[in-house]
Amino acid sequence: MIRRSLAALGLAGLAACTPAEPVEPPRKLTSTNADTRSLRAAAFQFARDSAVAQVIADVCADEGLRLRGGSPRAQLFAFVRKMQALGYSDEQTRDAILRLDQDDGGRAAIRYLQARGVSPGDKDRLCLVGRSELAQGTSLGRLLAR
């Protein structure tokens, strides 16, 4: 179930999602930060965390876990604004997001869950991980809300 949910989510679909409420897009930024390696790493972690958060929110909605901001699109805009605050341009950020390999991101999300003891169909453990990440304020936990 988790593996199917991650595959169905598709990391590239983050930008195409419709928000539950209006979301203000990030402002245009033209200054650049030359550390694109860190930007690519941040984009990969965001994509992995976003995919896992979406699965947790979908599976654990009846336990009160949901996406912070209400949608993957809102989270994507928040990520872009964060990268802008670090000095990355819109073009750099867009390029880092578009270069993400969906298969690598999906495998990373699955490895992340497996490392935390979640196996396919194990809703209880998945929701426990979600609650734990939220309580600890991890990068994944900051994408979740109750």
Buried (B, 14 or more C-beta within 10 A) or exposed (E): BBBEBBBEBEBBBBBEBEBEEEBEEBEEBEEEBEBBEBBBEBBBBBBBBBBBBBBBBBBBEEBEBBBBBBBBBBBBBBBBBBBBEEBBBBEBBBBBBEEBEBEEBBEBBBEBBEEBEBEEEBBEBBBBBBBEBBEEEEBBBBBBBE
